[in-house]
Amino acid sequence: MLIAVIVALNSFAFGQAKIAIGIKGGLNFSKIDKSDVTSSQKTGYHGGAYALFKFAKIGIQPEVIFSQQGSVVDLVNWDTKYLNIPILIKYYVALGVNLQVGPQFGFLSKTELNGQRITDLLKSSDLSVALGVGWDAPFKLSFDARYNLGISNNNDMPGSETIKNQVFQISMGIRLFKFGK
């Protein structure tokens, strides 16, 4: 990450990079992948800020996103809230359309089962792979569809089954500032 920022700042100094800062938000459709249990999708929301460092056809986009996730597992409403930090590599195909991939680091801020706050059930951090497609429109808006596939086991109870997050996101962003050509 530090190397990406140094490259971005260096390129910006020579007029080769564009830097954009904005806010974004949208809907989450999440569920947890829990062995031997049937879970159904839960609808939530996400919102936060992003910075885009764009070099010709490649962009690096770190984000800080609050994300309401969870699932319904065996008639139990499982509600989790995370502070997620995806670091995306965006490959621009044409006319602002881009493909996205990168790691997402999540930090659990709250867990509830049927409205009751629960502690020590899930690990405090989460690691996912983000895959998506987007469009950076010419009129300060961006649109994304992204799938975050959990790769870390979030179950904090020894000897218990594996629990992984799965979240499909649809978002819209608004560019607030733009620097560079």
N, C-alpha and C positions, 0 to 999 in steps of 0.2 A: 504494500500500500504506500509506504513511504517513497519507494522508487517511482511509483506511478505519479505521485504528486510532484516529485522533483522533475520528472520528464515533462509533465504538464506545464509546470511553471517555466521551465527552460524553453519549451516550444512557444509558449505564450510570449516570452520576452523577444523572440525572433519573429513574431507575427504569424506563426504557423498553426496555432491552436485557437479554438473557440472555447470559452468557458461560460457556462450558463448555471444559474442558481434559481431554484424554484420550489414550489410546494406541490404536493400530490395527495390524492385520496381516492377511495373507491370501496368496492365490495369484496369480501372474502367468502369463499365457499370452502369450508374446511371440514376435515374429519381426522380422526387419529387411526393409525394402523396399529391395531392391538391384536396379537395372536389369539386365536380361538374365541374371539368375541365379534359379534356383528355390531358395526357402528354405522350411523347414518350422518349425513351432511348437516352442518350447522352454518347459518348465514351470519356474517359479522361485517366489520368494517376495518379499514386501515387508513392512516393518514400520517403525513410527515413532510420531510424536506429532502431535496436532492441537490447534487452538484454534478455537472456534466463537463468533462474535459474531452473535447472532440478534436481529433487529428485526422483530417481527410475522411477515410471510410471507417475508422476505428474510434470508439468512444469509451471512456472509463467513467462509470457513474456510481459513486458511493451514495448511499441513502441512509437516513435515520427514520424509521417507520414504527409507529405504534400500531399493533395488530391485535384485533380481537379474534380469537380462534377457538377451537374446541370441537365437540362432536356430541351426538346423543348415542350413548352406549347402554344397551339393555335397559331402556327407558330412564336412564340417568342423564340429566343435562350436564355435560362436562364443559365448563367455560374457562378458557385460559386467555391471558393477556400477555403479550410479549413486546419488548422493545427490540426490533429487528434491525440489523445493519447489513444489508446486501451490498456487495461490491461487484458490479456488473461490467462485463466487457460487452460493448454493443458493436455489432458489425452492420454498417449501413449498406443496404442492397441498392436502393434507388429512391429518390424523391422523399427522403426522410424515413422510409421504412427500414426497420432494423431488427436483427436477431440478437437475443440477449442470453448470456450465460455467466454464471459466477457463484461464488459461495455466499451464503447468508448466515450470519451469526445472530442468534437470538438469546435474549435474556428474559427469563420468566419474571413477570411482576405480580401476577395474581392467578390463583387456581380456585375455582368453586365447583362443587358438586351439588346440583339442585339448590343453588343459592347459598350454600354453606361454605365459608372459606376453609380451605384445606391447606395444610403445610406439610412438608416432607413427603409428598407423594410423587412429585416430579422433580427432576434435576433442574437446577437454576439456569442452565444454559442449553442451547439447542444449536445444532449445525444442520443446515439444509443446502441443497443445490437448487439454484433458481434458473429456470429455463423459460424464455418468453419471446414474444414478438411485439413490436411497437411501431408507432408512427410519430415522429417529431414534426408536427404540422408547422407550416410557415407563419402562422398567426399566433405565436406564443403558447400554443397548447400542445400537449403530448398525450397519447393514448397507448395503454399497455394491456396485454393479457399475459399473465405469468403463472407458472406452476412451480411451487416450492416443495420439493421432495425431501422430507426429513431423512437424514442418514445416521443421526446419532440416536441411541437408545435413551429416551427421556425418563424411563422408569427409575425412580430412586430407591425402590424397595428391593433388597437383595433377593435373588432367586426367583423373582417374578418375571412375567412375560415382557416381551419387548413392546415399547410404545414409541411410535414415530408420528410426527406431524405431516399432514398432507394438506396443502392450501392452494387453491386456485384463486387468483386475484384479477380483477378488472379495475383499472385505474385511469384517472384523468389528471394531468398535471398542468400547472400554469407557470411559465417561465417569468420570473420577476426581474432578473438582471441578466445581461449578456455582455461579455467582454471579448474583444478580438474581432477579426474580420468575419 
